[in-house]
């Protein structure tokens, strides 16, 4: 019985590892897409989305 529990634990661990890898890949892809969108919008943004008027970020 103990062997079955260990085997089941290993299987669930393998599934969890596979899921973590997929989620990490999706997050990286999402990050790349956000960077591409920011580059297309004209560069830097300030305070969560408002366009910066200068090269340095403004503090409001």
N, C-alpha and C positions, 0 to 999 in steps of 0.2 A: 504494500500500500504506500509506503514511504517513497519507494522508487517511482511510482506513478505520480505522486505529488511533485517530486523533483522534476520529472519529465514535463509535466504540465507547466511548471514554473519556467522551465527553459523555453518552451514553446511560446508562452506569453511574453517572455523577455525578448525573444527574437522578433515577435510582431511589434512590440513597443519600439525596439531599435529601428526597425524598418519604417515605422510611422515617423519617428524623430528625424530620420534622414530625409524623408519626403517633405516634412514641414520646413526643415532647414533650407532645402532646395527652393521651395516656394517663396520663402522669405527673402532669399538672395535674389530671386527673379523679380520679386516685387520691388526690392530696393533698387535694382538696376533700372526698372521701368520708371520709378519715381525720379531717378537721376536724369534719365533721358527727357522726361517731361519738364523738369526744372531747366535743363539746358535749352530746350526748345522755347520756353517761355521768356527767355531773355536773361538768364543768369541768376543772380542772387535774389533772395526774398528776405523780408524782414518781419519780425513779429508774427510768425505763423501764416504768412501768405501775402502780405502787402508788399508791393514792389519797392525795393530799396532805391532811393534817389541818388545815393552816392555809392562808392565802392565799399565803404565800411558800413556796417549795420548800424541802424539808428536805434536809439533807446527811447521808447515813448512810455 
